[in-house]
Amino acid sequence: MRAWGRHTHGSPLYAHLVESIAGDPELMRVMGRIEHLPQANLLFGAVHLLLLMGEGPDLAPFYRSLTPDPLPVEDSGDAFRKFVLDHQDEIVDIGNTRYTQTNESRRCVVLLPMVMMAPFDRFHLVDIGTSAGLNLAMDRYRYRLGDLHWGPPESPLELTAEWHGPLPRLHDIEVLRRIGLDLSPVDPTDESARLWLDALIWPEHVERRERLRAAFTVMAGVEIETVAGDALETLAAVLAGLPPGDPAVVVNSFTLIQFSGEQRDRLESIADAARAERPVFRASMEALDKNDDWARLVVNDGFGPREIGQAHPHGEWVELFET
């Protein structure tokens, strides 16, 4: 639990509650009943979801997402403990029937420049671990990267990041089809599904919550196809089903962290095999080592993977080594 807690920078509430959970055998037992991973993320998300649904009047005042003036985090332990123990079956059921899902559109600040390194401008875009498909709308957002501006000026969502290293080369692209692969795809028009994505955002992250809602507005006008199932079982068929010879860009962000090393190798083998029929460009934003605090940015155009930069997990800053 404490190992997971080292990633709670930006949430004083969760950082405090990690210590409360880690030192409490009963709370640890509740978390241990959650079968999906990461258990801590799902525990916090389940609690937050119930609070957003109107439960827990004694705990809700500690959450910045539910009140503009939250109570001190130091006093939250007892209310959190009581809420979890009183609602443990509901919490475990949520944790065992849902997954952590991508809910941060600002990762596109990282992914878009990587995608533009592909040696083609027209392509089919495939997102592994797509959740509600936020990454698949990457060309419909506005961007401000240093002195660069790119994207439709009428877009309700502008994405920006602190930039290090050479600025990317941004140019026009045409996305032919947008296909998302996920074990449990999220329907962005489903209110309960949207609420779950909201619950996965940490309570203090007000701007992230606002970005999520703006992204949903953008996505209302974007046609996205979703394929449910394990990407190791679906990716090959998806790529084979594209028009002959059409290029494809396959992206992932904080998805492969849930894969074993052997599974990651299998995924790249699928992309390699597909290159016999079409150009396939890979762009990966992942923190695969437990000691990594930041995402490593890796691209592969068929001549082997190369690390081209690093970035904050939520796209707060980006550093490219090459463009």
C-alpha positions as CSV (number, residue, x, y, z in Angstrom):
1,M,0.0,0.0,0.0
2,R,2.7,2.4,0.9
3,A,4.5,1.6,-2.3
4,W,1.4,2.8,-4.2
5,G,1.2,5.8,-1.9
6,R,4.4,7.2,-3.3
7,H,2.5,8.2,-6.4
8,T,-0.2,10.2,-4.5
9,H,1.7,13.5,-5.0
10,G,-1.0,16.1,-5.8
11,S,-3.6,14.6,-3.4
12,P,-2.9,15.4,0.3
13,L,-6.1,13.5,1.1
14,Y,-5.1,10.3,-0.5
15,A,-1.5,10.6,0.8
16,H,-2.9,10.8,4.3
17,L,-5.4,8.0,3.8
18,V,-2.7,5.6,2.4
19,E,-1.1,5.7,5.8
20,S,-4.4,5.1,7.5
21,I,-5.1,2.1,5.4
22,A,-1.6,0.6,5.6
23,G,-1.8,0.6,9.4
24,D,-5.2,-0.9,9.6
25,P,-5.6,-4.7,9.2
26,E,-9.4,-4.4,8.6
27,L,-9.1,-1.8,5.8
28,M,-6.3,-3.9,4.3
29,R,-8.6,-6.9,4.3
30,V,-11.3,-5.0,2.5
31,M,-8.8,-3.9,-0.2
32,G,-7.5,-7.5,-0.4
33,R,-11.0,-8.6,-1.5
34,I,-10.7,-6.5,-4.7
35,E,-9.5,-8.8,-7.4
36,H,-8.7,-6.3,-10.1
37,L,-5.5,-4.3,-10.1
38,P,-4.4,-1.8,-8.9
39,Q,-6.4,-2.5,-5.7
40,A,-5.6,0.8,-4.0
41,N,-6.8,2.8,-7.0
42,L,-10.0,0.9,-7.2
43,L,-10.6,1.2,-3.5
44,F,-10.3,5.0,-3.6
45,G,-12.3,5.1,-6.8
46,A,-15.1,3.1,-5.4
47,V,-15.3,5.2,-2.3
48,H,-15.3,8.4,-4.4
49,L,-18.0,7.0,-6.7
50,L,-20.3,6.3,-3.8
51,L,-19.7,9.8,-2.4
52,L,-20.4,11.4,-5.8
53,M,-23.7,9.4,-5.8
54,G,-24.7,11.1,-2.5
55,E,-23.5,8.6,0.1
56,G,-21.3,9.4,3.1
57,P,-22.3,12.8,4.4
58,D,-19.7,12.5,7.2
59,L,-16.9,11.7,4.7
60,A,-17.8,13.9,1.8
61,P,-16.8,17.2,3.5
62,F,-13.1,16.1,3.2
63,Y,-13.3,15.8,-0.6
64,R,-12.4,18.9,-2.7
65,S,-14.5,17.4,-5.5
66,L,-17.6,17.7,-3.3
67,T,-17.0,20.9,-1.4
68,P,-15.1,24.1,-2.3
69,D,-13.8,24.3,1.3
70,P,-12.8,20.7,2.5
71,L,-12.1,19.8,6.1
72,P,-8.5,19.2,7.1
73,V,-7.2,15.9,5.7
74,E,-5.6,15.1,9.1
75,D,-9.1,14.6,10.5
76,S,-10.4,12.3,7.7
77,G,-9.1,8.9,9.0
78,D,-12.0,7.9,11.3
79,A,-14.7,9.0,8.8
80,F,-13.0,7.1,6.0
81,R,-12.5,4.0,8.1
82,K,-16.2,3.9,9.1
83,F,-17.4,4.6,5.6
84,V,-15.3,1.7,4.1
85,L,-16.3,-0.8,6.8
86,D,-20.0,0.2,6.5
87,H,-20.0,-0.1,2.7
88,Q,-17.3,-2.8,2.2
89,D,-19.5,-5.1,0.1
90,E,-20.5,-2.3,-2.3
91,I,-16.9,-1.1,-2.5
92,V,-15.6,-4.6,-3.2
93,D,-18.3,-5.2,-5.8
94,I,-17.4,-2.0,-7.6
95,G,-13.7,-2.9,-7.5
96,N,-14.4,-6.4,-8.9
97,T,-16.7,-5.2,-11.7
98,R,-14.9,-2.1,-12.9
99,Y,-11.4,-1.3,-14.0
100,T,-9.1,1.7,-13.8
101,Q,-9.7,3.7,-16.9
102,T,-8.0,6.4,-18.9
103,N,-9.6,9.7,-18.0
104,E,-6.8,12.2,-18.8
105,S,-7.1,13.9,-22.2
106,R,-3.9,15.9,-21.5
107,R,-1.9,12.8,-22.3
108,C,-2.6,13.7,-25.9
109,V,-0.1,16.6,-25.4
110,V,2.4,13.8,-25.3
111,L,0.9,11.4,-27.8
112,L,0.1,13.8,-30.6
113,P,3.7,14.9,-31.2
114,M,4.7,11.2,-31.1
115,V,2.1,10.2,-33.6
116,M,3.3,13.0,-35.9
117,M,6.7,11.3,-36.0
118,A,5.0,8.6,-38.2
119,P,6.2,8.7,-41.8
120,F,2.6,9.3,-43.1
121,D,-0.1,11.8,-42.6
122,R,-3.2,9.7,-43.3
123,F,-3.8,6.7,-41.1
124,H,-6.1,4.6,-39.0
125,L,-5.7,5.3,-35.3
126,V,-5.9,2.4,-32.8
127,D,-5.8,3.0,-29.1
128,I,-5.0,0.1,-26.7
129,G,-6.8,0.5,-23.3
130,T,-9.0,3.2,-24.8
131,S,-11.5,3.5,-22.0
132,A,-13.9,6.2,-23.3
133,G,-11.7,7.0,-26.3
134,L,-10.3,10.3,-25.2
135,N,-7.0,9.6,-27.0
136,L,-8.8,8.9,-30.2
137,A,-10.0,12.5,-30.4
138,M,-6.5,13.9,-30.2
139,D,-6.7,15.8,-33.5
140,R,-10.0,17.5,-32.3
141,Y,-8.4,19.3,-29.3
142,R,-6.5,22.6,-29.4
143,Y,-2.8,22.6,-28.3
144,R,-0.5,25.3,-27.0
145,L,3.0,23.9,-26.7
146,G,5.6,26.7,-26.0
147,D,5.2,29.1,-29.0
148,L,3.3,26.5,-31.0
149,H,-0.5,26.5,-31.5
150,W,-2.2,23.7,-33.3
151,G,-5.7,22.3,-33.7
152,P,-9.2,23.5,-34.5
153,P,-9.7,27.0,-33.0
154,E,-13.4,26.3,-32.2
155,S,-12.5,23.3,-30.0
156,P,-13.8,23.8,-26.4
157,L,-10.7,22.1,-25.0
158,E,-7.2,23.5,-25.1
159,L,-4.3,21.3,-23.9
160,T,-1.0,22.7,-22.8
161,A,2.1,21.4,-21.1
162,E,5.4,22.7,-19.7
163,W,7.8,21.8,-22.6
164,H,11.5,20.8,-22.4
165,G,13.8,20.0,-25.3
166,P,13.1,20.7,-29.0
167,L,9.6,21.7,-29.9
168,P,7.7,19.1,-31.9
169,R,7.0,19.4,-35.6
170,L,3.2,19.7,-35.8
171,H,1.5,19.3,-39.2
172,D,-1.9,18.4,-40.6
173,I,-3.1,14.8,-40.2
174,E,-6.1,12.9,-41.4
175,V,-7.5,10.1,-39.1
176,L,-9.4,7.7,-41.3
177,R,-10.9,5.5,-38.6
178,R,-10.7,5.6,-34.8
179,I,-10.7,2.2,-33.1
180,G,-10.4,1.7,-29.3
181,L,-9.5,-1.6,-27.7
182,D,-10.4,-2.2,-24.1
183,L,-11.3,-5.0,-21.7
184,S,-14.3,-3.0,-20.7
185,P,-14.9,0.0,-23.1
186,V,-16.6,3.0,-21.6
187,D,-19.6,4.5,-23.5
188,P,-19.0,8.3,-23.2
189,T,-22.7,8.9,-23.6
190,D,-23.5,6.7,-20.5
191,E,-23.9,8.9,-17.4
192,S,-22.9,6.1,-15.0
193,A,-19.8,5.4,-17.0
194,R,-18.9,9.1,-17.1
195,L,-19.3,9.2,-13.3
196,W,-16.9,6.3,-12.8
197,L,-14.3,8.2,-14.8
198,D,-14.9,11.2,-12.7
199,A,-14.5,9.1,-9.5
200,L,-11.1,7.9,-10.6
201,I,-9.9,11.5,-10.7
202,W,-8.3,12.5,-7.3
203,P,-10.5,14.9,-5.3
204,E,-8.2,17.9,-5.4
205,H,-7.7,17.7,-9.2
206,V,-10.3,20.3,-10.2
207,E,-8.7,21.2,-13.6
208,R,-8.5,17.5,-14.6
209,R,-12.2,17.2,-13.9
210,E,-13.0,20.2,-16.0
211,R,-10.8,18.8,-18.8
212,L,-12.7,15.5,-18.7
213,R,-16.0,17.3,-19.2
214,A,-14.7,19.4,-22.0
215,A,-13.3,16.3,-23.7
216,F,-16.7,14.6,-23.5
217,T,-18.1,17.7,-25.3
218,V,-15.6,17.3,-28.1
219,M,-16.2,13.6,-28.4
220,A,-19.9,14.1,-29.0
221,G,-19.0,14.9,-32.6
222,V,-16.4,12.2,-33.2
223,E,-17.1,8.8,-34.6
224,I,-15.3,6.1,-32.5
225,E,-15.4,2.3,-32.9
226,T,-14.7,0.2,-29.8
227,V,-13.7,-3.4,-29.6
228,A,-14.2,-5.2,-26.2
229,G,-11.7,-7.8,-25.2
230,D,-8.0,-8.4,-24.5
231,A,-5.8,-6.5,-27.0
232,L,-3.6,-9.6,-27.4
233,E,-6.7,-11.3,-28.8
234,T,-8.2,-8.4,-30.8
235,L,-5.4,-6.3,-32.2
236,A,-4.4,-8.6,-35.0
237,A,-7.9,-8.9,-36.3
238,V,-8.5,-5.1,-36.1
239,L,-5.3,-4.4,-38.1
240,A,-6.1,-7.2,-40.6
241,G,-9.6,-5.7,-41.1
242,L,-8.3,-2.3,-42.3
243,P,-8.3,-1.6,-46.0
244,P,-5.3,-3.2,-47.7
245,G,-2.1,-1.2,-47.5
246,D,-3.6,1.6,-45.4
247,P,-1.2,2.8,-42.6
248,A,-2.1,2.4,-39.0
249,V,-0.9,4.1,-35.8
250,V,-1.2,2.1,-32.6
251,V,-0.9,4.0,-29.4
252,N,-1.1,3.2,-25.7
253,S,-0.8,5.2,-22.5
254,F,-0.5,3.6,-19.0
255,T,-2.0,0.4,-20.3
256,L,1.0,-1.9,-20.7
257,I,1.8,-1.4,-17.0
258,Q,-0.8,-4.1,-16.4
259,F,0.9,-6.5,-18.9
260,S,3.6,-8.9,-18.0
261,G,6.9,-8.7,-19.9
262,E,5.9,-11.7,-22.0
263,Q,2.5,-10.1,-22.9
264,R,4.3,-6.8,-23.9
265,D,6.5,-8.8,-26.2
266,R,3.5,-10.6,-27.7
267,L,1.8,-7.2,-28.4
268,E,4.8,-5.9,-30.3
269,S,5.0,-9.2,-32.2
270,I,1.4,-8.6,-33.4
271,A,2.4,-5.2,-34.7
272,D,5.5,-6.6,-36.3
273,A,3.4,-9.3,-38.1
274,A,0.9,-6.7,-39.3
275,R,3.7,-4.8,-41.0
276,A,3.8,-7.5,-43.7
277,E,0.5,-6.0,-45.0
278,R,0.7,-2.3,-44.1
279,P,2.9,0.4,-42.4
280,V,2.3,0.3,-38.7
281,F,3.7,3.0,-36.4
282,R,3.8,2.4,-32.6
283,A,3.7,5.2,-29.9
284,S,3.9,4.2,-26.3
285,M,3.6,6.4,-23.2
286,E,4.3,4.1,-20.2
287,A,6.0,3.8,-16.8
288,L,6.8,0.1,-16.9
289,D,9.4,-0.1,-14.1
290,K,8.1,0.2,-10.5
291,N,10.9,2.7,-9.9
292,D,9.8,5.0,-12.7
293,D,8.1,8.2,-11.6
294,W,7.6,9.4,-15.1
295,A,6.5,8.0,-18.4
296,R,9.0,6.8,-21.0
297,L,8.1,7.7,-24.6
298,V,8.9,5.0,-27.1
299,V,8.2,4.9,-30.8
300,N,8.7,2.1,-33.3
301,D,8.3,2.5,-37.1
302,G,9.3,-1.1,-37.8
303,F,13.0,-0.7,-37.3
304,G,13.0,-1.3,-33.6
305,P,11.8,0.7,-30.6
306,R,13.6,3.9,-29.6
307,E,13.1,6.0,-26.5
308,I,12.5,9.6,-27.7
309,G,11.6,11.4,-24.4
310,Q,9.8,11.3,-21.1
311,A,6.7,13.0,-19.6
312,H,4.6,13.5,-16.5
313,P,2.0,10.7,-16.2
314,H,-0.8,13.2,-16.8
315,G,1.0,15.4,-19.4
316,E,1.9,18.3,-17.1
317,W,5.3,18.4,-18.7
318,V,7.0,16.8,-21.7
319,E,10.6,16.4,-22.6
320,L,11.6,15.2,-26.1
321,F,15.1,14.1,-26.9
322,E,14.4,14.2,-30.6
323,T,11.6,15.3,-33.0
